[in-house]
Amino acid sequence: MRVIGTVGLAGSGKGEFAAVAESLDIPVVTMGDVIRAECRNRGLDPAEHHGEIAQALREENGPAAIAEESLPHIEEALENADTVLVDGIRSGVEVDAFEERFGEAFVLVSVEAPFELREQRIGERGRDKVDGDGESLAARDERELGFGLDEAMARADITIENTGTLEEFRTQVREVLQ
């Protein structure tokens, strides 16, 4: 059994990392799905309220709330797979939750890229703002770093500098996953 978590700022390549995992038939548990579900439970549009509800969940249920809500989904995926990818870790507290549950079987990968490159990638996606609520990339970085994203990135077992071509990145990801 192996649980691989990814951490990184918006536009760094975490989504592409997850896409490579899926292409290798590795189940992906996206922590943001917990937030989107909670938005719907509260009658809110996830595209407009994602960041707000992420913060609210942490304030209401503690800093590891989203990780804790993701654990049953990860354990369910492990029933049919040897490896599961957890996409969207945002803090050292969340890393603690996964390390506590999975021990040595948990591996954290930080996906990193410079601000300008991340900004360009997000622009190429056809969005000049990161979130539907109009939050800028710089503001999102600040919010996520406030959750402790920088601490989580610093604790990574593996760091991938995603500054080359898409195929170079995919090759690095396959090496980590295999």
N, C-alpha and C positions, 0 to 999 in steps of 0.2 A: 504494500500500500504506500502511495505517495500522494501528498497534497501539495501542489505548487501554487503559491500565491503571487500575484503581480501587483506592483506598486509603481506609481509614476504620475507625473503631472499630465494634464489634458494635452492631447496631441503627441504624446511621447511614443505611442505605438502599442499600448496595451490592448486595444481592440484588434489590431492585426495579430498580436500574440495569440489572443483567444481564437481568432479565425484559423490560425495554423494548427492550434490544438484540436479544434473541431475537425479539421481536414485529416487529422491523425486518429479520429474517433475517440478523442479524449473529452469527456464531458466537461462543460464549463458552467460554473455557478457564478452568476454575476451579482455582486452585492447590491448594485443599483436596482436590481429587480425588487429587493425588499423595500427600497425607498419608493419605487413606482407603485408597488402594491399599497403601501401606506397612503400615498397621495390619493389613490382611487378610493380607499376606505374612508378618507376624509372628504371625499367629493371634490377633490382638486385635480386639475390637469397636471400630470407629471412633467410635461414639457415646460410648464410655467413655474412649477413650485418645487422642483427636485432639490435644489440647494437648500431652500427654506425648510423642507421637511427632513432632509438629512440632518440638519442642525437641530431641529426640534426633537427628533428621535433620540439624539445623543443627550440633549438636555433633559428629556423626560425619563429616559431609561438607562442613562449612564453612557460613558464614552465607548463602550464595547457593544452597544445595543444592536448595531447592524451586523456585526460579526456574529453575535450570538443568535440572531434570527436566521443567519445563513447556515449555521451548523447543521440543522436537520436536512437541509438540501444537499449539503456536501456528503453527509453520511448516507443518504439515500443513493446518491450517485456512486458512492464507493461499493454499494452492494453489487453493482454490475460492472465495475471497472477497477483496475489496479491503480490508475492515476486519475486525479481530478484537478482541474485548474480553477482557482478562485480569483476572479477578476474584480478589482476595485478596492483593494485594501487602502485605507486612508490614514492609519495612525499606528503608533507603537502599541497602544492599548489593544487594537484589533490584532496585531501580530501576537501579542501575549495570549489572547484568547485562542488563536489557532495553534500556537506552540503548546499551550496547556492541554488542548484536546488531542493533538496529533503527535506531539513530541518530536522525535528525530525524523519522523516521516514528513514533517512540514518543511518545505524549502521556499524561501522568499526570493523573488527575482525583481530587481529594480530596473525599469525601462526608462532610459534617460535620453534627453535631447535638449539642445539649447532653445531658449525662448523664441528666437526669431524663426527657427526651423519649425517649432511646434505651431507658431502663429501662422506660418505659411501653409502647413498641412491642414489646419483647421479651415483656412480660407479656401483651399482647394476642395474641401468637402462641400463648399457652397454656403458656408455659414461664416459671417464675419463676427458673430458673437458665439460664445461657447454654448450657452444655455438659451432656451426659449424665453427666459425672463430677461434677456438682454444683458446678462452679466458678461463683462469683458474677460478675456483670458487672464489679464493681470489681476483682476479682482477675484477670479476663481482660484488662481494660484494662491493668492493671499488667504482666501477662506480655507482652502485645503491645507495649506501649510499651518494655519491656525488649529486645524484638527490634529496636527502632529504628523503630517505626511512626511516632512523632512526627517523626523526621527525614524519612521518606518523605512524610508529609503536608505538611511544610514545603516540600518540593521540587516540589509539584504545579504543573503548568502552568495548571490550572483548578481552582477550588474552588466546590463547590455547597453552600450552606447549606440543608440539608433541614429547615426548620422550619415550612413551610407545609402546605398540603393535599397529598394524594397526587397529585392531578391537576396541581397546580403543579410538583411535583417531576418528574413524568413529562414535562411540557412542557420543563423545563430539560434533562432528560436527552436528549430527542429533539433539541433544539437542538445539544447537544454532539456527538451521534452523527451528525447530518446536516451 
